[in-house]
Amino acid sequence: MPRINIVSTKAGAESVVRQLLCEPVVAVSCQGTRHINVLTSVTTCVPSGDVYVFDVKSCPTIVLAGGLIRLFQSVELVKVFHDVGIASKLLHPYSIKIRHYFDTQVGYSVLLEQKGFPPRKIPLQELCKKFQINLPASDAQEHKKMSEDVNYWAKRPLSKSMLHLCAISVMSLEPLYTCLASQLDPHMWEWFDCMSEENRLSRIQKRRIQSVKTARRTQQFVEHLYEYPVTHLTEEERQLLSHSLPEAHPD
């Protein structure tokens, strides 16, 4: 495991953010109580491997006064997320718009479209396996607690198990970014940007984004993709699609 640093003061946040803004790429994940949409921590990882956990629950001022807003809104620093929509919703109460980011969830989905398949979603752990990126094993019991307890990320102090999960959420993002970005064809980047922005807004403008997705699915080309016969897939294509799920259709 990498060294995990907890940042829980305004001064400490200002200092770490200044360091992060000097990096070319920073992996980011946001933790919170999603049922009431409250941000409780922000985890970052730099290419050297150091992990910083900003404890927003203990010191709410680190988001704005502490400078985290500068990290999210920087147009020079690349922020790498796996499903930026989660972070976007948690940051929405602060009126923070995430800029200049790479979403590995979207990167994988667009890579599939590049190969002629419909967009799909995939868990971070399964995406890592596809690119042979090793992650430390997470405690199954702790992971179950996180999944079942809506207030899991609101508990303080942050336990070693919680910090371990925070680290796992960001450790693989920078290498995934490198792998996915290198495989996207130049002509797919405009579509990637469009899909990334759509995903950023997917939880804060849900009805509008669902309407856009519904309209897109009625197009003949996309309808054809959804009917692509699985029996015609090569073994390589089966491996690419394994453990992924079709995008959920709106209700």
C-alpha positions as CSV (number, residue, x, y, z in Angstrom):
1,M,0.0,0.0,0.0
2,P,1.2,3.6,-0.7
3,R,1.6,6.1,2.0
4,I,-1.7,7.6,2.9
5,N,-1.8,11.2,4.2
6,I,-4.9,12.6,6.0
7,V,-5.5,16.3,5.4
8,S,-7.9,17.8,7.9
9,T,-7.0,21.5,8.3
10,K,-7.5,24.5,6.1
11,A,-3.8,25.3,6.2
12,G,-2.8,21.7,5.4
13,A,-5.3,21.6,2.5
14,E,-3.8,24.8,1.0
15,S,-0.3,23.4,1.2
16,V,-1.2,20.0,-0.4
17,V,-3.4,21.6,-3.2
18,R,-0.4,23.8,-4.2
19,Q,1.6,20.6,-4.6
20,L,-1.1,18.8,-6.5
21,L,-1.5,21.7,-8.9
22,C,2.1,21.2,-10.0
23,E,1.4,17.6,-11.1
24,P,0.5,16.8,-14.7
25,V,-2.2,14.2,-13.6
26,V,-4.0,13.6,-10.4
27,A,-6.4,10.6,-9.7
28,V,-9.5,11.7,-7.7
29,S,-12.4,10.0,-6.0
30,C,-15.1,11.5,-3.8
31,Q,-16.7,9.8,-0.9
32,G,-20.0,10.8,0.7
33,T,-23.5,9.9,1.9
34,R,-25.2,9.8,-1.4
35,H,-28.7,9.4,-0.1
36,I,-28.6,13.0,1.2
37,N,-25.8,14.0,-1.2
38,V,-23.2,15.1,1.4
39,L,-19.5,15.1,0.6
40,T,-17.4,13.6,3.4
41,S,-13.9,13.2,1.9
42,V,-11.9,13.6,-1.3
43,T,-9.1,11.2,-2.1
44,T,-6.3,12.0,-4.5
45,C,-3.3,10.1,-5.8
46,V,-0.3,11.5,-7.7
47,P,1.8,9.5,-10.2
48,S,4.5,8.9,-7.5
49,G,1.9,6.9,-5.6
50,D,1.3,9.2,-2.6
51,V,-2.3,9.3,-1.5
52,Y,-4.0,12.3,0.2
53,V,-7.4,12.0,1.9
54,F,-9.0,15.4,2.5
55,D,-11.3,14.9,5.4
56,V,-14.2,17.2,4.5
57,K,-16.4,15.8,7.2
58,S,-14.0,17.0,10.0
59,C,-13.1,20.3,8.3
60,P,-15.7,21.4,5.8
61,T,-13.8,24.7,5.0
62,I,-11.1,22.7,3.1
63,V,-13.4,22.5,0.0
64,L,-13.6,26.3,-0.6
65,A,-11.3,28.2,1.7
66,G,-8.8,25.3,1.8
67,G,-8.4,25.4,-2.0
68,L,-9.9,22.0,-3.1
69,I,-12.1,24.0,-5.5
70,R,-8.9,25.1,-7.3
71,L,-8.0,21.4,-7.9
72,F,-11.4,20.6,-9.4
73,Q,-11.7,23.7,-11.6
74,S,-8.1,23.8,-12.9
75,V,-7.9,23.8,-16.7
76,E,-4.3,22.7,-16.7
77,L,-4.2,19.7,-14.3
78,V,-5.8,16.5,-15.6
79,K,-8.1,14.9,-13.0
80,V,-8.8,11.2,-13.5
81,F,-12.1,9.8,-12.2
82,H,-13.9,6.5,-12.6
83,D,-17.4,7.7,-13.2
84,V,-17.1,11.5,-12.8
85,G,-20.9,11.7,-12.3
86,I,-20.6,10.5,-8.7
87,A,-18.1,13.3,-7.8
88,S,-20.0,15.9,-9.8
89,K,-23.2,15.3,-7.8
90,L,-21.4,15.4,-4.4
91,L,-19.7,18.7,-5.4
92,H,-22.9,20.2,-6.8
93,P,-23.9,21.8,-3.4
94,Y,-20.6,23.8,-3.6
95,S,-21.4,25.0,-7.1
96,I,-18.2,23.4,-8.3
97,K,-18.0,22.4,-11.9
98,I,-15.2,19.8,-12.6
99,R,-13.0,20.9,-15.5
100,H,-10.3,19.2,-17.6
101,Y,-10.9,15.6,-16.5
102,F,-10.7,12.1,-17.9
103,D,-13.4,9.6,-16.9
104,T,-12.1,6.0,-17.2
105,Q,-15.6,4.6,-17.1
106,V,-16.4,6.7,-20.2
107,G,-13.0,5.9,-21.7
108,Y,-13.8,2.2,-21.6
109,S,-17.3,2.7,-23.0
110,V,-16.1,4.8,-25.9
111,L,-13.4,2.2,-26.6
112,L,-16.1,-0.3,-27.0
113,E,-18.0,1.9,-29.4
114,Q,-14.8,2.4,-31.4
115,K,-14.8,-1.4,-31.8
116,G,-18.4,-1.4,-32.9
117,F,-20.2,-2.3,-29.7
118,P,-22.8,-0.4,-27.7
119,P,-21.7,1.6,-24.6
120,R,-21.4,-0.4,-21.4
121,K,-20.4,0.2,-17.8
122,I,-17.8,-1.7,-15.8
123,P,-16.7,-1.8,-12.1
124,L,-13.2,-0.3,-11.5
125,Q,-11.8,-3.6,-10.3
126,E,-12.8,-5.4,-13.5
127,L,-11.5,-2.7,-15.7
128,C,-8.1,-3.0,-13.9
129,K,-8.1,-6.8,-14.6
130,K,-8.5,-6.1,-18.4
131,F,-5.4,-4.0,-18.4
132,Q,-3.5,-6.2,-16.0
133,I,-3.3,-3.5,-13.3
134,N,-2.9,-5.0,-9.9
135,L,-4.8,-3.6,-6.9
136,P,-4.4,-4.5,-3.3
137,A,-7.1,-6.9,-2.1
138,S,-9.9,-5.1,-0.2
139,D,-11.5,-6.6,2.9
140,A,-14.7,-8.3,1.8
141,Q,-16.5,-7.6,5.1
142,E,-15.5,-4.0,5.0
143,H,-16.6,-3.7,1.4
144,K,-19.9,-5.2,2.3
145,K,-20.3,-2.6,5.1
146,M,-19.6,0.2,2.7
147,S,-22.2,-1.1,0.3
148,E,-24.9,-1.6,2.8
149,D,-24.4,1.3,5.3
150,V,-25.5,4.6,3.7
151,N,-23.7,6.5,6.5
152,Y,-20.4,4.5,6.1
153,W,-18.4,7.4,4.8
154,A,-19.8,9.8,7.5
155,K,-18.2,7.9,10.3
156,R,-15.2,9.4,12.2
157,P,-12.4,8.9,12.8
158,L,-11.4,7.4,9.5
159,S,-10.4,3.8,10.2
160,K,-7.5,2.0,8.6
161,S,-10.0,0.0,6.6
162,M,-11.7,3.1,5.4
163,L,-8.4,4.7,4.4
164,H,-7.5,1.4,2.6
165,L,-10.7,1.6,0.5
166,C,-10.0,5.3,-0.2
167,A,-6.6,4.4,-1.6
168,I,-7.9,1.5,-3.7
169,S,-10.4,3.9,-5.3
170,V,-7.6,6.0,-6.8
171,M,-4.4,3.9,-7.1
172,S,-5.2,2.5,-10.6
173,L,-6.7,5.6,-12.2
174,E,-3.5,7.2,-13.6
175,P,-2.3,4.0,-15.3
176,L,-5.8,3.3,-16.6
177,Y,-5.9,6.8,-18.0
178,T,-2.6,6.1,-19.9
179,C,-3.9,2.8,-21.3
180,L,-7.3,4.1,-22.4
181,A,-6.1,7.4,-23.8
182,S,-3.5,5.6,-25.9
183,Q,-6.1,3.3,-27.4
184,L,-8.7,5.9,-28.4
185,D,-8.5,6.9,-32.1
186,P,-8.0,10.6,-32.7
187,H,-11.5,10.8,-34.4
188,M,-13.1,9.4,-31.2
189,W,-11.9,12.2,-28.8
190,E,-14.7,14.6,-29.7
191,W,-17.3,11.9,-28.9
192,F,-15.4,11.0,-25.7
193,D,-15.6,14.6,-24.6
194,C,-19.3,14.7,-25.3
195,M,-20.0,11.4,-23.4
196,S,-17.8,12.6,-20.5
197,E,-19.8,15.8,-20.1
198,E,-23.0,13.8,-20.4
199,N,-21.8,11.6,-17.6
200,R,-20.7,14.6,-15.5
201,L,-24.3,15.9,-15.6
202,S,-26.0,12.5,-15.4
203,R,-26.9,12.7,-11.7
204,I,-27.5,16.5,-11.4
205,Q,-29.6,16.9,-14.6
206,K,-31.0,13.4,-14.6
207,R,-34.2,13.9,-16.6
208,R,-32.5,15.9,-19.4
209,I,-29.7,13.4,-19.8
210,Q,-32.1,10.5,-19.8
211,S,-34.1,12.2,-22.5
212,V,-30.9,12.7,-24.6
213,K,-30.0,9.0,-24.1
214,T,-33.5,7.9,-25.1
215,A,-33.4,10.0,-28.3
216,R,-30.0,8.5,-29.2
217,R,-31.2,4.9,-28.7
218,T,-33.9,5.5,-31.3
219,Q,-31.3,6.1,-34.0
220,Q,-30.9,3.2,-36.5
221,F,-27.2,2.9,-36.0
222,V,-27.4,2.6,-32.2
223,E,-30.4,0.2,-32.4
224,H,-28.3,-2.0,-34.7
225,L,-25.4,-2.0,-32.1
226,Y,-27.8,-3.1,-29.3
227,E,-28.8,-6.1,-31.5
228,Y,-25.2,-7.1,-32.2
229,P,-25.3,-11.0,-32.0
230,V,-23.1,-12.1,-29.1
231,T,-22.7,-15.5,-30.8
232,H,-20.6,-13.8,-33.5
233,L,-18.0,-12.4,-31.1
234,T,-14.4,-13.5,-31.2
235,E,-12.7,-14.6,-28.0
236,E,-10.9,-11.3,-27.8
237,E,-14.2,-9.4,-28.1
238,R,-15.8,-11.6,-25.4
239,Q,-12.9,-10.8,-23.1
240,L,-13.4,-7.1,-23.8
241,L,-17.1,-7.2,-22.9
242,S,-16.8,-9.6,-19.9
243,H,-18.0,-8.3,-16.5
244,S,-19.4,-5.2,-18.1
245,L,-23.1,-4.2,-18.1
246,P,-25.2,-2.4,-20.7
247,E,-26.1,1.2,-19.9
248,A,-29.3,1.3,-17.9
249,H,-32.3,2.4,-20.0
250,P,-34.3,5.3,-18.4
251,D,-37.6,4.3,-16.7
